[in-house]
C-alpha cells in the first residue's frame, strides 16, 4: 500500500517522481491517474493544489517490497480502483484501472506481473 506524506510537513527531494493527491478541479481530495516530478524551483504542486505525495515505487524486478503478484499467490484487488502495475515489457511503473467485474487491469490485459493498490479500501 502506498503511504502518502503531507506536503506541508515533508517536501519531496528535488527531482523525485511522485504519486500525488490534491484538490483537482475543485473536487474532494483525489489521486489522479498520473504522477508528477517535484522540483524546488517550480510551483506545479501549488498550481495543482497538491496536498499529499508519495515517491513512485521501483519496478518489482528492482525492488519487490510492497508489490503483490498473482504469480506469488496474492489475490487481486477486491474493488475497482486505480493501481500501479508492472509488466515484463519494460521496467516502468504504470497506472492502470482494475475492473472488479472483468478481474483485469484495463490497458494491460494479461500483461501485469505485479500490482500495488494506491487507495486504502
N, C-alpha and C positions, 0 to 999 in steps of 0.2 A: 504494500500500500504506500502511496506517495505521502510524504509528510511535508505539508506546506508550512512556510515560515512567514510571519507577519513582516511586511516590508518596512513598517515604521521601526521595528525592533532590530532587524538584521537585514542588511543590504547584501545582495549577491556580489561575488568578486567580479571585477571588471572583465567583460567578455564571456561571462557564463551564459550558456544556453539554458533557458528556464521555461518551465511549465508555469503558467500564471493563472491567477484568479483575479477578477475585477468586476467593476460595475459597467459592463459594456451596454451601450445603447440605453442607459438609464434603467436597467433592469436589476433584479436581485443579483447578488454576487454569484458569478458563474465561472466555469472553466471553459474557455473556448477550445476548439479542436486545432490549435496551433501553439507553437512556442515562440518565445522572443529571446533575443540576446540582450543582456544588460550591459550598458556602457555608462561609465560615470559622467561623461560629458554630454550625454543625450538626455532628453526628458520624455522619451517614449513611454516609460512606465507611468509617469504622471499624466501624460496626454490620454492614455488609455484607461486611466483610473484603476491601475493595478493595486491590489491590496495585499495579496499573498503571492509567494513564489516558492518553487522547489527546483533544484537542479535536475536537468534531464538525466535519467539514469543511463549507464553504459549498456550496450547490447549484451544479451545473455552470454555470448561467446567470450566477451571481455570480462564481465563481472556478473555471475549468476544470482547474486544476492537480491532478494525481493521479487524475482520473476517466478511466475507459475507456468507450468507446461503440462499439457495432456500427456506428453511423452514421459514425464516423470510421475504420472499418476494423479496430477492435480485436476480438480473439476473446473469446468468453465464457469464464468460469472453467472450469478443467479438472475440478474436483471439486465435489461437493455441499457447500455450506457457507453460513454467514450472510454476507451482503454488505450494503453500504449502497447505496441506489438513489435516483435522481432520476427524477421523472416530469414531463411537461408540465402535469399537472393543478394542481400547486402548487409553491411554491419551498421545500418542506420536504425534508429528507433522511430517508429511511425505512430500516428494517431489512427485509430480505426473504431468504427461504431460496432459494438457487439449487439447482435439481434437475438434476443432470447427465444423467439419463435423458430428461427432457422438454425439457431445454435452455431452461428458463424460470424466472422468479422468481415463486414462489408468492405469491398475493395481489395481484400486479401484472402479471398476464399481458398481454402486448402493450402495456404502458404505459411500460416503462423506457426512458429515453433515455440514461442513463449509470449505471455501477455502479463500486463500489470494493470490492475484496476486503479483508477485515479480517485474517484469519489467514494467515500465510505457509504455503505448502504445499511 
